[in-house]
Amino acid sequence: LNKPEWYLTQVLMWIGNHAKFLDDKIQPILDKAGSSVNAGLEFSRGLVMLILEKLAADIPCLLYDDTLFCHLVDEVLLFERELYSVHGYLSSFPSCMHILSEESCFQRWLTVEKKFALQKMDSMLSSEAAWISQYKDITDVDEMKVPDCAETFMTLLLVITDRYKNLPTASRKLQFLGLQKELVDDFRIRLTQVMKEETRASLGFRYCAILNAVNYIATVLADWADNI
C-alpha cells in the first residue's frame, strides 16, 4: 500500500516499451483491415483499466492514513501527467481521476489538502523571512516588494489548481475552488491579525510588508480572473 509508484511506473514502462512494436507491427494490420482502432492507445487503455481496479481495491484500505493517502494521490497525479503528456492518452478514456472523484475518496482528498495547506500557511507566516522579499537586492525584479509569505501563499494556490485541474467534472473543480477561497479568506484574517499588532508603527517595516502582500495577492488574483 505504501508503494503505489511501483505498479504505476511499471505500467508506464510497459506502455513505452511496447509503443514501437504496436506502431510497427500491429497498427498496419488494423489499418489494412479498415479498422479505426489505434493499437497503442487501446493497449494503454487496457493497462489503465487494471490500474483503476487496483486503486478501487487499495483506496478503502488507506483512506484514513493521511500519509499513505497523500502519497497515493501525489503518485497518481504524476502518473496521469506522464500518461497524457508523454504517451498521448486521450481525455475521453477512463482515467485515475474518475476514481479520485468518487465521493468518499474525493471528500478525503479535500480534507487532507486543506489540512496540509493550513500547516504550510502556519510555517510560512512563522518563518523569520516571512516579511522579507526574496528579491530585495534586485531592484528591477522587485517592483512590488512582495514579502516571502505572500509569494509562497500564491504558489500554494497555484499548486492546488495544478493538482485538481484535470478532474473530469466542473462540480468537483468548483469544490476545490471553494477550498481555495477559504484559504484566501484565512490568509486575509491572518494578515489582519498581524496588522493590528503593527498599527502603532504604520510606517514600520512589517506594516508596509503587509500592504505590499495585499497588493500583490489582489494583482495576481485579478490576473487569474481569465482562467476558467
CYANA upper distance limits for C-alpha pairs under 8 A (distance plus 0.5 A):
  1 LEU  CA     58 ASP  CA      7.38
  1 LEU  CA     62 LEU  CA      7.95
  1 LEU  CA     68 LEU  CA      7.95
  2 ASN  CA     68 LEU  CA      6.41
  2 ASN  CA     71 HIS  CA      8.19
  2 ASN  CA     72 LEU  CA      8.28
  4 PRO  CA      8 LEU  CA      6.80
  4 PRO  CA     72 LEU  CA      6.68
  4 PRO  CA     75 GLU  CA      7.45
  5 GLU  CA      9 THR  CA      6.13
  5 GLU  CA     72 LEU  CA      8.48
  5 GLU  CA     75 GLU  CA      6.49
  6 TRP  CA     10 GLN  CA      6.65
  7 TYR  CA     11 VAL  CA      6.69
  7 TYR  CA     51 ILE  CA      8.45
  8 LEU  CA     12 LEU  CA      6.98
  8 LEU  CA     51 ILE  CA      8.00
  8 LEU  CA     75 GLU  CA      8.33
  8 LEU  CA     76 VAL  CA      8.10
  8 LEU  CA     79 PHE  CA      6.93
  9 THR  CA     13 MET  CA      6.67
  9 THR  CA     79 PHE  CA      7.98
 10 GLN  CA     14 TRP  CA      6.75
 11 VAL  CA     15 ILE  CA      6.71
 11 VAL  CA     47 LEU  CA      7.15
 11 VAL  CA     48 VAL  CA      8.38
 12 LEU  CA     16 GLY  CA      6.67
 12 LEU  CA     79 PHE  CA      8.30
 12 LEU  CA     83 LEU  CA      7.71
 13 MET  CA     17 ASN  CA      6.37
 14 TRP  CA     18 HIS  CA      6.53
 15 ILE  CA     19 ALA  CA      6.60
 15 ILE  CA     40 GLY  CA      8.30
 15 ILE  CA     43 PHE  CA      7.89
 15 ILE  CA     44 SER  CA      6.62
 15 ILE  CA     87 HIS  CA      8.21
 16 GLY  CA     87 HIS  CA      8.03
 18 HIS  CA     22 LEU  CA      6.59
 18 HIS  CA     40 GLY  CA      8.49
 19 ALA  CA     23 ASP  CA      6.58
 19 ALA  CA     40 GLY  CA      6.56
 20 LYS  CA     24 ASP  CA      6.35
 21 PHE  CA     25 LYS  CA      6.00
 21 PHE  CA     26 ILE  CA      7.54
 22 LEU  CA     26 ILE  CA      5.35
 22 LEU  CA     27 GLN  CA      6.51
 22 LEU  CA     39 ALA  CA      6.43
 22 LEU  CA     40 GLY  CA      6.30
 23 ASP  CA     27 GLN  CA      5.64
 23 ASP  CA     28 PRO  CA      8.00
 23 ASP  CA     39 ALA  CA      7.53
 23 ASP  CA     40 GLY  CA      7.24
 24 ASP  CA     28 PRO  CA      7.38
 25 LYS  CA     29 ILE  CA      7.68
 26 ILE  CA     30 LEU  CA      7.06
 26 ILE  CA     39 ALA  CA      7.07
 27 GLN  CA     31 ASP  CA      6.57
 27 GLN  CA     38 ASN  CA      7.30
 27 GLN  CA     39 ALA  CA      6.12
 28 PRO  CA     32 LYS  CA      6.46
 29 ILE  CA     33 ALA  CA      6.78
 30 LEU  CA     34 GLY  CA      6.91
 30 LEU  CA     35 SER  CA      5.75
 30 LEU  CA     36 SER  CA      7.96
 30 LEU  CA     37 VAL  CA      7.40
 30 LEU  CA     39 ALA  CA      8.32
 31 ASP  CA     35 SER  CA      6.11
 31 ASP  CA     36 SER  CA      7.63
 37 VAL  CA     42 GLU  CA      7.88
 38 ASN  CA     42 GLU  CA      6.64
 39 ALA  CA     43 PHE  CA      6.61
 40 GLY  CA     44 SER  CA      6.76
 41 LEU  CA     45 ARG  CA      6.53
 41 LEU  CA     88 GLY  CA      8.41
 41 LEU  CA     89 TYR  CA      6.99
 41 LEU  CA     90 LEU  CA      8.43
 42 GLU  CA     46 GLY  CA      6.68
 43 PHE  CA     47 LEU  CA      6.99
 44 SER  CA     48 VAL  CA      6.63
 44 SER  CA     89 TYR  CA      7.89
 45 ARG  CA     49 MET  CA      6.74
 45 ARG  CA     93 PHE  CA      7.50
 45 ARG  CA     94 PRO  CA      7.83
 46 GLY  CA     50 LEU  CA      7.23
 47 LEU  CA     51 ILE  CA      7.07
 48 VAL  CA     52 LEU  CA      6.76
 48 VAL  CA     94 PRO  CA      7.97
 48 VAL  CA     95 SER  CA      7.40
 48 VAL  CA     96 CYS  CA      8.35
 49 MET  CA     53 GLU  CA      6.90
 49 MET  CA     94 PRO  CA      7.78
 50 LEU  CA     54 LYS  CA      6.79
 51 ILE  CA     55 LEU  CA      6.55
 51 ILE  CA     96 CYS  CA      8.22
 52 LEU  CA     56 ALA  CA      6.53
 52 LEU  CA     95 SER  CA      7.97
 52 LEU  CA     96 CYS  CA      6.68
 52 LEU  CA     99 ILE  CA      7.46
 53 GLU  CA     57 ALA  CA      6.84
 54 LYS  CA     58 ASP  CA      6.62
 55 LEU  CA     59 ILE  CA      6.22
 55 LEU  CA     99 ILE  CA      7.89
 56 ALA  CA     60 PRO  CA      7.92
 56 ALA  CA     99 ILE  CA      7.49
 57 ALA  CA     61 CYS  CA      8.15
 58 ASP  CA     62 LEU  CA      7.34
 59 ILE  CA     63 LEU  CA      6.23
 59 ILE  CA     69 PHE  CA      8.14
 59 ILE  CA    105 CYS  CA      7.99
 62 LEU  CA     66 ASP  CA      8.46
 62 LEU  CA     68 LEU  CA      6.73
 62 LEU  CA     69 PHE  CA      6.29
 63 LEU  CA     69 PHE  CA      6.44
 63 LEU  CA    105 CYS  CA      7.64
 63 LEU  CA    108 ARG  CA      7.60
 64 TYR  CA     69 PHE  CA      7.85
 65 ASP  CA     69 PHE  CA      6.42
 66 ASP  CA     70 CYS  CA      6.42
 66 ASP  CA    112 VAL  CA      7.28
 67 THR  CA     71 HIS  CA      6.65
 68 LEU  CA     72 LEU  CA      6.66
 69 PHE  CA     73 VAL  CA      6.80
 70 CYS  CA     74 ASP  CA      6.62
 70 CYS  CA    109 TRP  CA      8.28
 70 CYS  CA    112 VAL  CA      7.90
 71 HIS  CA     75 GLU  CA      6.66
 72 LEU  CA     76 VAL  CA      6.58
 73 VAL  CA     77 LEU  CA      6.65
 73 VAL  CA    100 LEU  CA      8.49
 73 VAL  CA    109 TRP  CA      8.44
 74 ASP  CA     78 LEU  CA      6.85
 75 GLU  CA     79 PHE  CA      6.60
 76 VAL  CA     80 GLU  CA      6.61
 76 VAL  CA     96 CYS  CA      7.46
 77 LEU  CA     81 ARG  CA      6.70
 77 LEU  CA    163 ARG  CA      7.48
 78 LEU  CA     82 GLU  CA      6.88
 79 PHE  CA     83 LEU  CA      6.54
 80 GLU  CA     84 TYR  CA      6.77
 80 GLU  CA     95 SER  CA      8.25
 80 GLU  CA     96 CYS  CA      7.76
 81 ARG  CA     85 SER  CA      6.47
 82 GLU  CA     86 VAL  CA      5.79
 82 GLU  CA     87 HIS  CA      7.48
 83 LEU  CA     87 HIS  CA      5.68
 83 LEU  CA     88 GLY  CA      7.16
 83 LEU  CA     89 TYR  CA      6.33
 84 TYR  CA     88 GLY  CA      5.35
 84 TYR  CA     89 TYR  CA      5.21
 84 TYR  CA     90 LEU  CA      7.47
 84 TYR  CA     91 SER  CA      8.47
 85 SER  CA     89 TYR  CA      8.28
 89 TYR  CA     93 PHE  CA      8.10
 91 SER  CA     95 SER  CA      8.33
 94 PRO  CA     98 HIS  CA      7.67
 95 SER  CA     99 ILE  CA      8.09
 96 CYS  CA    100 LEU  CA      6.99
 97 MET  CA    101 SER  CA      6.48
 97 MET  CA    166 ASN  CA      7.81
 97 MET  CA    167 LEU  CA      6.21
 97 MET  CA    168 PRO  CA      7.25
 98 HIS  CA    102 GLU  CA      7.17
 98 HIS  CA    167 LEU  CA      7.94
 98 HIS  CA    168 PRO  CA      7.18
 99 ILE  CA    105 CYS  CA      8.10
100 LEU  CA    105 CYS  CA      6.17
100 LEU  CA    106 PHE  CA      6.06
100 LEU  CA    109 TRP  CA      8.35
101 SER  CA    105 CYS  CA      7.19
101 SER  CA    106 PHE  CA      5.53
101 SER  CA    167 LEU  CA      7.65
101 SER  CA    168 PRO  CA      8.32
101 SER  CA    172 ARG  CA      7.66
102 GLU  CA    106 PHE  CA      6.17
103 GLU  CA    107 GLN  CA      6.55
104 SER  CA    108 ARG  CA      6.79
105 CYS  CA    109 TRP  CA      6.68
106 PHE  CA    110 LEU  CA      6.76
107 GLN  CA    111 THR  CA      6.69
108 ARG  CA    112 VAL  CA      6.75
109 TRP  CA    113 GLU  CA      6.46
110 LEU  CA    114 LYS  CA      6.67
110 LEU  CA    176 PHE  CA      7.61
110 LEU  CA    179 LEU  CA      8.20
111 THR  CA    115 LYS  CA      6.71
112 VAL  CA    116 PHE  CA      6.61
113 GLU  CA    117 ALA  CA      6.56
114 LYS  CA    118 LEU  CA      6.62
114 LYS  CA    179 LEU  CA      7.56
115 LYS  CA    119 GLN  CA      6.85
116 PHE  CA    120 LYS  CA      6.64
117 ALA  CA    121 MET  CA      6.74
117 ALA  CA    156 LEU  CA      7.90
117 ALA  CA    183 LEU  CA      8.44
118 LEU  CA    122 ASP  CA      6.71
118 LEU  CA    183 LEU  CA      8.24
119 GLN  CA    123 SER  CA      6.87
120 LYS  CA    124 MET  CA      6.61
121 MET  CA    125 LEU  CA      6.65
121 MET  CA    153 PHE  CA      7.57
121 MET  CA    187 PHE  CA      8.28
122 ASP  CA    126 SER  CA      6.70
123 SER  CA    127 SER  CA      6.56
124 MET  CA    130 ALA  CA      6.64
124 MET  CA    149 CYS  CA      6.00
124 MET  CA    152 THR  CA      7.72
124 MET  CA    153 PHE  CA      8.46
125 LEU  CA    130 ALA  CA      5.95
125 LEU  CA    149 CYS  CA      6.50
126 SER  CA    130 ALA  CA      7.30
129 ALA  CA    133 SER  CA      8.38
129 ALA  CA    148 ASP  CA      7.02
129 ALA  CA    149 CYS  CA      8.38
130 ALA  CA    147 PRO  CA      6.88
130 ALA  CA    148 ASP  CA      5.64
130 ALA  CA    149 CYS  CA      5.27
131 TRP  CA    147 PRO  CA      5.13
131 TRP  CA    148 ASP  CA      6.39
131 TRP  CA    149 CYS  CA      6.96
131 TRP  CA    206 ARG  CA      6.86
131 TRP  CA    209 ALA  CA      6.39
131 TRP  CA    210 ILE  CA      8.14
132 ILE  CA    136 LYS  CA      8.01
132 ILE  CA    146 VAL  CA      8.21
132 ILE  CA    147 PRO  CA      5.33
132 ILE  CA    148 ASP  CA      6.22
132 ILE  CA    209 ALA  CA      8.11
133 SER  CA    142 ASP  CA      8.39
133 SER  CA    145 LYS  CA      6.49
133 SER  CA    146 VAL  CA      5.88
133 SER  CA    147 PRO  CA      4.82
133 SER  CA    148 ASP  CA      5.75
134 GLN  CA    146 VAL  CA      8.44
134 GLN  CA    147 PRO  CA      7.74
134 GLN  CA    148 ASP  CA      6.61
135 TYR  CA    139 THR  CA      8.04
135 TYR  CA    141 VAL  CA      7.18
135 TYR  CA    142 ASP  CA      6.22
135 TYR  CA    145 LYS  CA      8.30
136 LYS  CA    142 ASP  CA      6.82
136 LYS  CA    145 LYS  CA      7.37
138 ILE  CA    142 ASP  CA      6.74
139 THR  CA    143 GLU  CA      7.03
142 ASP  CA    146 VAL  CA      7.66
144 MET  CA    212 ASN  CA      7.09
144 MET  CA    216 TYR  CA      7.39
145 LYS  CA    209 ALA  CA      8.09
145 LYS  CA    212 ASN  CA      6.86
146 VAL  CA    150 ALA  CA      7.16
146 VAL  CA    151 GLU  CA      7.18
146 VAL  CA    209 ALA  CA      7.74
146 VAL  CA    212 ASN  CA      6.33
146 VAL  CA    213 ALA  CA      6.24
146 VAL  CA    216 TYR  CA      7.07
147 PRO  CA    151 GLU  CA      7.15
147 PRO  CA    209 ALA  CA      6.54
147 PRO  CA    210 ILE  CA      8.31
147 PRO  CA    212 ASN  CA      7.71
147 PRO  CA    213 ALA  CA      6.62
148 ASP  CA    152 THR  CA      6.56
149 CYS  CA    153 PHE  CA      6.51
149 CYS  CA    213 ALA  CA      8.48
150 ALA  CA    154 MET  CA      6.79
150 ALA  CA    213 ALA  CA      5.83
150 ALA  CA    214 VAL  CA      8.43
150 ALA  CA    216 TYR  CA      8.01
150 ALA  CA    217 ILE  CA      7.44
151 GLU  CA    155 THR  CA      6.73
152 THR  CA    156 LEU  CA      6.68
153 PHE  CA    157 LEU  CA      6.96
154 MET  CA    158 LEU  CA      6.71
154 MET  CA    217 ILE  CA      7.62
155 THR  CA    159 VAL  CA      6.62
156 LEU  CA    160 ILE  CA      6.83
157 LEU  CA    161 THR  CA      6.82
157 LEU  CA    180 GLN  CA      7.09
158 LEU  CA    162 ASP  CA      6.72
159 VAL  CA    163 ARG  CA      6.76
160 ILE  CA    164 TYR  CA      6.96
160 ILE  CA    180 GLN  CA      8.48
161 THR  CA    165 LYS  CA      6.21
161 THR  CA    176 PHE  CA      8.45
164 TYR  CA    173 LYS  CA      6.96
164 TYR  CA    176 PHE  CA      7.63
165 LYS  CA    173 LYS  CA      7.34
167 LEU  CA    172 ARG  CA      7.33
167 LEU  CA    173 LYS  CA      6.97
168 PRO  CA    172 ARG  CA      8.32
169 THR  CA    173 LYS  CA      7.15
170 ALA  CA    174 LEU  CA      6.60
171 SER  CA    175 GLN  CA      6.96
172 ARG  CA    176 PHE  CA      7.14
173 LYS  CA    177 LEU  CA      6.74
174 LEU  CA    178 GLY  CA      6.61
175 GLN  CA    179 LEU  CA      6.99
176 PHE  CA    180 GLN  CA      6.89
177 LEU  CA    181 LYS  CA      6.74
178 GLY  CA    182 GLU  CA      6.80
179 LEU  CA    183 LEU  CA      6.80
180 GLN  CA    184 VAL  CA      6.72
181 LYS  CA    185 ASP  CA      6.76
182 GLU  CA    186 ASP  CA      6.60
183 LEU  CA    187 PHE  CA      6.58
184 VAL  CA    188 ARG  CA      6.66
185 ASP  CA    189 ILE  CA      6.78
186 ASP  CA    190 ARG  CA      6.81
187 PHE  CA    191 LEU  CA      6.67
188 ARG  CA    192 THR  CA      6.69
189 ILE  CA    193 GLN  CA      6.74
190 ARG  CA    194 VAL  CA      6.88
191 LEU  CA    195 MET  CA      6.51
191 LEU  CA    210 ILE  CA      7.22
192 THR  CA    196 LYS  CA      6.69
193 GLN  CA    197 GLU  CA      7.29
194 VAL  CA    198 GLU  CA      7.20
195 MET  CA    199 THR  CA      6.83
195 MET  CA    207 TYR  CA      6.66
195 MET  CA    210 ILE  CA      7.50
198 GLU  CA    202 SER  CA      6.92
198 GLU  CA    204 GLY  CA      8.16
198 GLU  CA    206 ARG  CA      7.72
198 GLU  CA    207 TYR  CA      6.42
199 THR  CA    207 TYR  CA      7.97
201 ALA  CA    207 TYR  CA      7.71
202 SER  CA    207 TYR  CA      6.15
202 SER  CA    208 CYS  CA      7.84
203 LEU  CA    207 TYR  CA      6.99
203 LEU  CA    208 CYS  CA      6.88
204 GLY  CA    208 CYS  CA      6.81
205 PHE  CA    209 ALA  CA      6.72
206 ARG  CA    210 ILE  CA      6.74
207 TYR  CA    211 LEU  CA      7.04
208 CYS  CA    212 ASN  CA      6.70
209 ALA  CA    213 ALA  CA      6.58
210 ILE  CA    214 VAL  CA      6.76
211 LEU  CA    215 ASN  CA      6.69
212 ASN  CA    216 TYR  CA      6.57
213 ALA  CA    217 ILE  CA      6.65
214 VAL  CA    218 ALA  CA      6.60
215 ASN  CA    219 THR  CA      6.63
216 TYR  CA    220 VAL  CA      6.69
217 ILE  CA    221 LEU  CA      6.57
218 ALA  CA    222 ALA  CA      6.66
219 THR  CA    223 ASP  CA      6.83
220 VAL  CA    224 TRP  CA      6.75
221 LEU  CA    225 ALA  CA      6.78
